[in-house]
Amino acid sequence: MPTPAHVLTALLAATLGLGALPAQAQTPPAAQAPIAPLQHPVGDIPDTQVFVRYHSPLGFSLEVPEGWARSTTADGVRFVSRLDGIVITARTAHQAPSVASVRAQEIPALKRAGRAVRISAVTQVRLPAGKVVKIAYSDNSAPNPVTGKQVREERWRFLYFRQGREVAVDFYAPYGADNVDQWHRMSQSFRWSRP
């Protein structure tokens, strides 16, 4: 009779000295159940936070919190401070996103790649950079590389489009952190820096 997979996993973890692996870490990302939000979430961006303008070589700029750790990739940039972050990615797109196209294409891809993704709203908003599609959703964070722990996150994704280019700006923080004003400020500050 074959040994159950969870027993093999536990035996392997014990053999390697890893201890018990967290259940969420063992579950494929898209199949995870939502984690309960933290009772007292950390991650509020202070009202006194100083912002600086980041100019990307990919043709856009926006205000970001001063002092957050920055890492760049071929298609974007990431800013992180503890459990808060901003992930910005740029790509070629044939047409501007709409609420309908985002519901048909972006949302299914988000659910496949994410962890227990729950969509709150998909809306079109007018910002200084033009018409933008905003996705409000929640998900589980990636497991902490040391402890394996995860937290429930609140996320806003803004999809900006201009002349065949789309930039996705994702804001995230522990669910319940009060960052609405700061996320509004940063999303409003987005500018295209070249035609």
Residue pairs with C-beta under 8 A, 6 or more apart in sequence:
6 26
9 21
9 26
10 20
10 21
12 18
13 19
13 20
13 21
21 148
22 143
22 148
22 149
22 150
24 32
24 33
24 35
24 115
24 140
24 143
24 148
24 150
25 143
25 148
25 150
27 33
29 113
29 114
29 115
30 111
30 112
30 113
30 114
30 115
30 117
32 115
32 116
32 140
33 116
34 116
34 118
34 138
34 140
34 152
35 116
35 140
35 150
35 151
35 152
36 152
37 151
37 152
37 174
37 175
37 176
38 151
38 152
38 174
38 175
38 176
41 151
41 173
41 174
41 175
41 176
41 177
42 82
42 83
42 174
42 177
43 82
43 83
43 84
43 173
43 174
43 177
43 179
44 173
44 177
44 178
44 179
45 65
45 84
45 173
45 179
45 182
47 181
49 65
49 66
49 182
50 65
50 66
50 67
51 63
51 64
51 65
51 66
51 185
51 186
51 189
52 63
52 64
52 65
52 66
53 61
53 62
53 63
53 64
53 189
54 61
54 62
54 63
54 64
54 70
54 77
54 79
55 61
55 193
56 76
56 77
56 88
56 90
56 193
58 75
58 76
58 90
58 167
59 90
59 165
59 192
59 193
59 194
60 90
60 160
60 167
60 190
60 191
60 192
60 193
61 190
61 191
61 193
62 88
62 169
62 186
62 187
62 189
62 190
62 191
63 185
63 186
63 189
64 79
64 86
64 186
65 79
65 81
65 182
67 81
68 79
68 80
68 81
68 84
68 86
69 79
69 80
69 81
70 77
70 78
70 79
71 77
71 78
71 80
72 78
73 89
75 89
75 90
75 91
76 87
76 88
76 89
76 90
76 167
77 88
78 85
78 86
78 87
78 88
79 85
79 86
80 86
83 141
83 151
83 153
83 173
83 174
84 172
84 173
84 174
84 177
84 179
85 170
85 171
85 172
85 173
86 169
86 170
86 171
86 172
86 186
87 168
87 169
87 170
87 172
88 167
88 168
88 169
88 170
89 167
89 168
90 165
90 166
90 167
90 168
91 165
91 166
91 168
92 164
92 165
92 166
93 161
93 164
93 165
93 166
94 164
95 101
95 161
96 131
96 161
96 166
97 106
97 133
97 159
97 161
97 166
98 124
98 133
99 122
99 123
99 124
99 133
102 122
102 133
102 135
102 159
103 122
106 135
106 159
107 119
107 122
107 135
110 117
110 119
110 135
110 137
110 157
111 117
114 139
115 139
115 140
115 141
115 142
115 150
116 139
116 140
117 137
117 138
117 139
118 137
118 138
118 139
119 135
119 136
119 137
120 136
120 137
120 138
121 134
121 135
121 136
122 133
122 134
122 135
122 136
123 133
123 134
123 136
124 131
124 132
124 133
124 134
125 131
125 132
125 133
125 134
126 132
127 158
127 160
127 187
127 188
127 190
128 188
128 189
128 190
128 191
129 160
129 162
129 190
129 191
129 192
130 160
130 161
130 162
132 158
132 159
132 160
132 161
132 187
133 158
133 159
134 156
134 157
134 158
134 159
134 187
135 155
135 156
135 157
135 159
136 155
136 156
137 155
137 157
138 152
138 153
138 154
138 155
138 175
139 152
139 153
139 155
140 150
140 151
140 152
140 153
141 150
141 151
141 152
141 153
141 172
142 150
143 149
143 150
144 150
151 174
151 175
152 174
152 175
153 172
153 173
153 174
153 175
154 172
154 173
154 174
154 175
154 176
154 177
155 170
155 171
155 172
156 170
156 171
156 183
156 187
157 168
157 169
157 170
157 171
158 168
158 169
158 187
158 190
159 166
159 167
159 168
160 166
160 167
160 168
160 169
160 190
160 192
161 167
162 192
163 195
167 190
169 186
169 187
169 190
171 179
171 183
171 186
171 187
173 179
